[in-house]
Amino acid sequence: MLATLDGDQPRVRPVSPVRTDGFTVYVANLKSYGKTGEIEKNSHVELCYMDEDHNQVRITGEATIVTDRNLLQEIWTTNRLLQHYLGSIDNPELIVYKITPSRVRFMLEWALKYYEVPVQ
């Protein structure tokens, strides 16, 4: 799940990373989606993952738009869904966000305590 702010209202939605590098997560988006404007106004976001055993990882960070063409090409080449739905890496609707972590926390199933994970 990705959390953004719409003014003072939090908005949460499911996302699928198109790439990860440690705790740095890349998320594809369309310019016409609501989160585009929200991130443009406030780039501070949080990702939350929960596995089938209810273990959680929360990644707090900042979302920036990826402009490096080589990196975009790597992401595009390895993601069939992007290719299928967008047709071309040059589709003007495509945005890829890089979420750079400033804080990472982990909690074992219902332990009620988060543990800080060092961010490198």
Backbone as JSON Lines, residues from 0, in Angstrom:
{"i":0,"aa":"M","n":[0.84,-1.17,0.0],"ca":[0.0,0.0,0.0],"c":[0.89,1.24,0.0]}
{"i":1,"aa":"L","n":[0.44,2.24,-0.73],"ca":[1.15,3.52,-0.79],"c":[0.24,4.59,-0.2]}
{"i":2,"aa":"A","n":[0.76,5.34,0.76],"ca":[0.01,6.43,1.38],"c":[0.56,7.77,0.89]}
{"i":3,"aa":"T","n":[-0.36,8.64,0.5],"ca":[-0.03,10.02,0.1],"c":[-0.98,10.93,0.87]}
{"i":4,"aa":"L","n":[-0.82,12.23,0.67],"ca":[-1.74,13.2,1.27],"c":[-2.45,13.98,0.18]}
{"i":5,"aa":"D","n":[-3.76,14.09,0.33],"ca":[-4.6,14.9,-0.54],"c":[-5.08,16.06,0.33]}
{"i":6,"aa":"G","n":[-4.28,17.14,0.37],"ca":[-4.53,18.21,1.34],"c":[-4.22,17.68,2.71]}
{"i":7,"aa":"D","n":[-5.23,17.63,3.59],"ca":[-5.02,17.06,4.92],"c":[-5.64,15.67,5.04]}
{"i":8,"aa":"Q","n":[-6.1,15.11,3.91],"ca":[-6.72,13.79,3.91],"c":[-5.74,12.72,3.42]}
{"i":9,"aa":"P","n":[-5.38,11.75,4.26],"ca":[-4.53,10.66,3.78],"c":[-5.27,9.83,2.72]}
{"i":10,"aa":"R","n":[-4.54,9.35,1.75],"ca":[-5.07,8.46,0.71],"c":[-4.15,7.25,0.64]}
{"i":11,"aa":"V","n":[-4.73,6.06,0.65],"ca":[-3.97,4.82,0.61],"c":[-4.48,3.99,-0.56]}
{"i":12,"aa":"R","n":[-3.54,3.41,-1.32],"ca":[-3.93,2.54,-2.42],"c":[-2.89,1.47,-2.63]}
{"i":13,"aa":"P","n":[-3.32,0.32,-3.21],"ca":[-2.35,-0.74,-3.49],"c":[-1.48,-0.34,-4.68]}
{"i":14,"aa":"V","n":[-0.22,-0.7,-4.6],"ca":[0.71,-0.51,-5.71],"c":[1.58,-1.75,-5.82]}
{"i":15,"aa":"S","n":[2.12,-1.96,-7.0],"ca":[3.06,-3.05,-7.23],"c":[4.38,-2.44,-7.66]}
{"i":16,"aa":"P","n":[5.44,-2.7,-6.93],"ca":[6.74,-2.14,-7.34],"c":[7.15,-2.7,-8.69]}
{"i":17,"aa":"V","n":[7.77,-1.84,-9.49],"ca":[8.32,-2.3,-10.77],"c":[9.81,-2.58,-10.65]}
{"i":18,"aa":"R","n":[10.38,-2.2,-9.5],"ca":[11.8,-2.47,-9.22],"c":[12.04,-2.16,-7.75]}
{"i":19,"aa":"T","n":[12.96,-2.89,-7.15],"ca":[13.43,-2.58,-5.8],"c":[14.94,-2.65,-5.79]}
{"i":20,"aa":"D","n":[15.53,-1.83,-4.97],"ca":[16.98,-1.82,-4.78],"c":[17.18,-1.61,-3.28]}
{"i":21,"aa":"G","n":[17.28,-2.71,-2.55],"ca":[17.29,-2.61,-1.1],"c":[15.92,-2.13,-0.66]}
{"i":22,"aa":"F","n":[15.89,-1.03,0.09],"ca":[14.62,-0.46,0.51],"c":[14.16,0.69,-0.39]}
{"i":23,"aa":"T","n":[14.89,0.94,-1.46],"ca":[14.45,1.91,-2.45],"c":[13.48,1.2,-3.39]}
{"i":24,"aa":"V","n":[12.3,1.78,-3.52],"ca":[11.23,1.13,-4.28],"c":[10.83,2.03,-5.45]}
{"i":25,"aa":"Y","n":[10.63,1.42,-6.61],"ca":[10.19,2.13,-7.8],"c":[8.76,1.72,-8.11]}
{"i":26,"aa":"V","n":[7.89,2.7,-8.34],"ca":[6.48,2.46,-8.58],"c":[6.07,3.17,-9.87]}
{"i":27,"aa":"A","n":[5.42,2.44,-10.77],"ca":[4.91,3.05,-12.0],"c":[3.57,3.71,-11.71]}
{"i":28,"aa":"N","n":[3.26,4.72,-12.49],"ca":[2.05,5.5,-12.29],"c":[1.64,6.1,-13.63]}
{"i":29,"aa":"L","n":[0.41,6.56,-13.69],"ca":[-0.06,7.33,-14.85],"c":[-0.27,8.77,-14.44]}
{"i":30,"aa":"K","n":[0.05,9.69,-15.34],"ca":[-0.1,11.12,-15.04],"c":[-1.53,11.48,-14.66]}
{"i":31,"aa":"S","n":[-2.5,10.74,-15.2],"ca":[-3.9,11.07,-14.94],"c":[-4.41,10.55,-13.6]}
{"i":32,"aa":"Y","n":[-3.61,9.77,-12.89],"ca":[-4.03,9.22,-11.59],"c":[-3.98,10.29,-10.5]}
{"i":33,"aa":"G","n":[-4.83,10.13,-9.5],"ca":[-4.91,11.09,-8.4],"c":[-3.61,11.24,-7.64]}
{"i":34,"aa":"K","n":[-2.86,10.16,-7.48],"ca":[-1.64,10.27,-6.69],"c":[-0.59,11.16,-7.35]}
{"i":35,"aa":"T","n":[-0.71,11.37,-8.66],"ca":[0.26,12.23,-9.35],"c":[0.22,13.64,-8.77]}
{"i":36,"aa":"G","n":[-0.95,14.2,-8.68],"ca":[-1.09,15.55,-8.12],"c":[-0.76,15.6,-6.65]}
{"i":37,"aa":"E","n":[-1.12,14.54,-5.94],"ca":[-0.84,14.49,-4.5],"c":[0.66,14.49,-4.26]}
{"i":38,"aa":"I","n":[1.4,13.66,-5.0],"ca":[2.85,13.59,-4.83],"c":[3.51,14.88,-5.31]}
{"i":39,"aa":"E","n":[2.95,15.49,-6.34],"ca":[3.48,16.76,-6.82],"c":[3.41,17.83,-5.73]}
{"i":40,"aa":"K","n":[2.33,17.82,-4.95],"ca":[2.14,18.81,-3.88],"c":[2.9,18.45,-2.6]}
{"i":41,"aa":"N","n":[3.04,17.15,-2.35],"ca":[3.74,16.69,-1.14],"c":[4.38,15.35,-1.46]}
{"i":42,"aa":"S","n":[5.67,15.36,-1.64],"ca":[6.39,14.16,-2.09],"c":[6.69,13.16,-0.97]}
{"i":43,"aa":"H","n":[6.29,13.47,0.25],"ca":[6.51,12.55,1.37],"c":[5.43,11.47,1.34]}
{"i":44,"aa":"V","n":[5.87,10.21,1.28],"ca":[4.96,9.08,1.15],"c":[5.36,7.98,2.13]}
{"i":45,"aa":"E","n":[4.49,6.99,2.24],"ca":[4.84,5.81,3.02],"c":[4.3,4.58,2.31]}
{"i":46,"aa":"L","n":[5.13,3.55,2.25],"ca":[4.73,2.24,1.74],"c":[4.56,1.31,2.92]}
{"i":47,"aa":"C","n":[3.59,0.41,2.85],"ca":[3.4,-0.58,3.89],"c":[3.15,-1.92,3.22]}
{"i":48,"aa":"Y","n":[3.93,-2.9,3.62],"ca":[3.79,-4.26,3.11],"c":[3.44,-5.18,4.26]}
{"i":49,"aa":"M","n":[2.57,-6.14,4.0],"ca":[2.23,-7.15,5.0],"c":[2.19,-8.5,4.3]}
{"i":50,"aa":"D","n":[2.9,-9.48,4.87],"ca":[2.9,-10.81,4.27],"c":[1.76,-11.66,4.83]}
{"i":51,"aa":"E","n":[1.67,-12.9,4.37],"ca":[0.57,-13.78,4.77],"c":[0.59,-14.11,6.27]}
{"i":52,"aa":"D","n":[1.72,-13.91,6.93],"ca":[1.81,-14.13,8.38],"c":[1.59,-12.85,9.18]}
{"i":53,"aa":"H","n":[1.22,-11.78,8.49],"ca":[0.93,-10.48,9.1],"c":[2.18,-9.75,9.59]}
{"i":54,"aa":"N","n":[3.35,-10.14,9.13],"ca":[4.56,-9.36,9.39],"c":[4.49,-8.11,8.51]}
{"i":55,"aa":"Q","n":[4.95,-6.99,9.05],"ca":[4.85,-5.72,8.34],"c":[6.2,-5.06,8.13]}
{"i":56,"aa":"V","n":[6.32,-4.38,7.0],"ca":[7.45,-3.49,6.74],"c":[6.85,-2.16,6.3]}
{"i":57,"aa":"R","n":[7.3,-1.09,6.94],"ca":[6.85,0.26,6.57],"c":[8.07,1.05,6.11]}
{"i":58,"aa":"I","n":[7.95,1.63,4.93],"ca":[9.03,2.42,4.35],"c":[8.53,3.85,4.2]}
{"i":59,"aa":"T","n":[9.1,4.74,4.98],"ca":[8.78,6.16,4.9],"c":[9.82,6.81,4.02]}
{"i":60,"aa":"G","n":[9.4,7.64,3.07],"ca":[10.39,8.24,2.19],"c":[9.83,9.35,1.34]}
{"i":61,"aa":"E","n":[10.62,9.7,0.34],"ca":[10.25,10.76,-0.58],"c":[10.2,10.2,-1.99]}
{"i":62,"aa":"A","n":[9.14,10.56,-2.72],"ca":[8.95,10.11,-4.09],"c":[9.45,11.16,-5.06]}
{"i":63,"aa":"T","n":[10.31,10.74,-5.98],"ca":[10.79,11.61,-7.04],"c":[10.59,10.91,-8.37]}
{"i":64,"aa":"I","n":[10.42,11.68,-9.42],"ca":[10.2,11.12,-10.75],"c":[11.53,10.69,-11.34]}
{"i":65,"aa":"V","n":[11.55,9.45,-11.86],"ca":[12.75,8.93,-12.51],"c":[12.83,9.54,-13.91]}
{"i":66,"aa":"T","n":[13.98,10.15,-14.21],"ca":[14.19,10.74,-15.53],"c":[15.34,10.08,-16.29]}
{"i":67,"aa":"D","n":[16.12,9.24,-15.6],"ca":[17.25,8.55,-16.22],"c":[16.72,7.55,-17.25]}
{"i":68,"aa":"R","n":[16.98,7.83,-18.52],"ca":[16.44,7.01,-19.62],"c":[16.93,5.56,-19.54]}
{"i":69,"aa":"N","n":[18.19,5.35,-19.16],"ca":[18.71,3.98,-19.07],"c":[17.98,3.19,-17.99]}
{"i":70,"aa":"L","n":[17.74,3.81,-16.84],"ca":[17.02,3.15,-15.77],"c":[15.58,2.87,-16.19]}
{"i":71,"aa":"L","n":[14.94,3.85,-16.81],"ca":[13.57,3.64,-17.31],"c":[13.52,2.48,-18.3]}
{"i":72,"aa":"Q","n":[14.53,2.4,-19.16],"ca":[14.58,1.31,-20.15],"c":[14.73,-0.04,-19.46]}
{"i":73,"aa":"E","n":[15.56,-0.11,-18.43],"ca":[15.71,-1.37,-17.67],"c":[14.39,-1.78,-17.04]}
{"i":74,"aa":"I","n":[13.71,-0.82,-16.44],"ca":[12.42,-1.1,-15.8],"c":[11.41,-1.54,-16.86]}
{"i":75,"aa":"W","n":[11.35,-0.82,-17.97],"ca":[10.42,-1.13,-19.05],"c":[10.66,-2.54,-19.61]}
{"i":76,"aa":"T","n":[11.9,-2.86,-19.86],"ca":[12.25,-4.14,-20.48],"c":[11.87,-5.32,-19.6]}
{"i":77,"aa":"T","n":[11.9,-5.14,-18.29],"ca":[11.62,-6.26,-17.39],"c":[10.17,-6.29,-16.88]}
{"i":78,"aa":"N","n":[9.31,-5.42,-17.41],"ca":[7.94,-5.37,-16.89],"c":[6.92,-5.53,-18.02]}
{"i":79,"aa":"R","n":[6.41,-6.74,-18.15],"ca":[5.45,-7.04,-19.22],"c":[4.14,-6.26,-19.08]}
{"i":80,"aa":"L","n":[3.71,-6.01,-17.84],"ca":[2.46,-5.28,-17.66],"c":[2.57,-3.85,-18.19]}
{"i":81,"aa":"L","n":[3.68,-3.19,-17.91],"ca":[3.88,-1.85,-18.46],"c":[3.83,-1.89,-19.98]}
{"i":82,"aa":"Q","n":[4.54,-2.85,-20.55],"ca":[4.57,-2.97,-22.01],"c":[3.18,-3.22,-22.57]}
{"i":83,"aa":"H","n":[2.43,-4.11,-21.93],"ca":[1.1,-4.47,-22.42],"c":[0.13,-3.3,-22.34]}
{"i":84,"aa":"Y","n":[0.08,-2.61,-21.22],"ca":[-0.91,-1.56,-21.02],"c":[-0.53,-0.21,-21.61]}
{"i":85,"aa":"L","n":[0.76,0.07,-21.68],"ca":[1.17,1.4,-22.14],"c":[1.73,1.4,-23.56]}
{"i":86,"aa":"G","n":[2.11,0.22,-24.06],"ca":[2.52,0.12,-25.46],"c":[3.91,0.62,-25.8]}
{"i":87,"aa":"S","n":[4.34,1.69,-25.17],"ca":[5.64,2.28,-25.48],"c":[6.2,2.97,-24.24]}
{"i":88,"aa":"I","n":[7.5,2.88,-24.1],"ca":[8.16,3.59,-23.01],"c":[7.97,5.11,-23.14]}
{"i":89,"aa":"D","n":[7.65,5.56,-24.34],"ca":[7.47,6.99,-24.6],"c":[6.02,7.44,-24.43]}
{"i":90,"aa":"N","n":[5.17,6.56,-23.91],"ca":[3.79,6.94,-23.63],"c":[3.8,8.12,-22.67]}
{"i":91,"aa":"P","n":[3.19,9.24,-23.04],"ca":[3.25,10.43,-22.19],"c":[2.56,10.27,-20.83]}
{"i":92,"aa":"E","n":[1.75,9.24,-20.66],"ca":[1.08,9.0,-19.38],"c":[2.0,8.36,-18.34]}
{"i":93,"aa":"L","n":[3.08,7.73,-18.78],"ca":[3.95,6.96,-17.88],"c":[4.8,7.86,-16.99]}
{"i":94,"aa":"I","n":[4.72,7.57,-15.7],"ca":[5.62,8.17,-14.7],"c":[6.13,7.0,-13.86]}
{"i":95,"aa":"V","n":[7.42,7.01,-13.55],"ca":[7.97,6.05,-12.59],"c":[8.52,6.86,-11.43]}
{"i":96,"aa":"Y","n":[8.04,6.54,-10.24],"ca":[8.53,7.2,-9.03],"c":[9.59,6.35,-8.36]}
{"i":97,"aa":"K","n":[10.63,7.0,-7.9],"ca":[11.63,6.38,-7.04],"c":[11.32,6.84,-5.63]}
{"i":98,"aa":"I","n":[11.07,5.87,-4.75],"ca":[10.79,6.21,-3.36],"c":[12.05,5.91,-2.55]}
{"i":99,"aa":"T","n":[12.71,6.98,-2.14],"ca":[13.96,6.89,-1.4],"c":[13.63,6.86,0.09]}
{"i":100,"aa":"P","n":[14.04,5.8,0.79],"ca":[13.64,5.67,2.19],"c":[14.4,6.61,3.12]}
{"i":101,"aa":"S","n":[13.66,7.16,4.08],"ca":[14.29,7.92,5.17],"c":[14.13,7.15,6.48]}
{"i":102,"aa":"R","n":[13.17,6.23,6.5],"ca":[12.93,5.42,7.7],"c":[12.3,4.09,7.27]}
{"i":103,"aa":"V","n":[12.77,3.02,7.89],"ca":[12.21,1.69,7.63],"c":[11.94,1.04,8.98]}
{"i":104,"aa":"R","n":[10.72,0.51,9.14],"ca":[10.34,-0.17,10.37],"c":[9.76,-1.54,10.05]}
{"i":105,"aa":"F","n":[9.96,-2.47,10.97],"ca":[9.51,-3.85,10.8],"c":[8.77,-4.29,12.06]}
{"i":106,"aa":"M","n":[7.68,-5.04,11.88],"ca":[6.97,-5.58,13.03],"c":[6.58,-7.03,12.73]}
{"i":107,"aa":"L","n":[6.94,-7.92,13.65],"ca":[6.5,-9.3,13.56],"c":[5.01,-9.38,13.85]}
{"i":108,"aa":"E","n":[4.38,-10.42,13.38],"ca":[2.94,-10.6,13.5],"c":[2.4,-10.15,14.85]}
{"i":109,"aa":"W","n":[1.63,-9.1,14.84],"ca":[0.91,-8.59,16.01],"c":[1.79,-8.42,17.25]}
{"i":110,"aa":"A","n":[3.06,-8.14,17.06],"ca":[3.97,-7.95,18.19],"c":[3.72,-6.61,18.89]}
{"i":111,"aa":"L","n":[3.04,-5.72,18.22],"ca":[2.7,-4.4,18.75],"c":[3.9,-3.51,18.99]}
{"i":112,"aa":"K","n":[5.02,-3.86,18.4],"ca":[6.21,-3.03,18.5],"c":[6.95,-3.05,17.18]}
{"i":113,"aa":"Y","n":[7.27,-1.87,16.68],"ca":[8.07,-1.75,15.46],"c":[9.54,-1.69,15.81]}
{"i":114,"aa":"Y","n":[10.35,-2.29,14.98],"ca":[11.81,-2.24,15.1],"c":[12.35,-1.4,13.96]}
{"i":115,"aa":"E","n":[13.25,-0.5,14.31],"ca":[13.89,0.32,13.29],"c":[14.89,-0.53,12.5]}
{"i":116,"aa":"V","n":[14.88,-0.36,11.19],"ca":[15.81,-1.05,10.32],"c":[16.76,0.0,9.77]}
{"i":117,"aa":"P","n":[18.07,-0.21,9.87],"ca":[19.0,0.8,9.34],"c":[18.8,1.04,7.85]}
{"i":118,"aa":"V","n":[18.74,2.3,7.48],"ca":[18.63,2.69,6.08],"c":[20.04,3.02,5.6]}
{"i":119,"aa":"Q","n":[20.45,2.35,4.55],"ca":[21.83,2.55,4.06],"c":[21.92,3.71,3.13]}
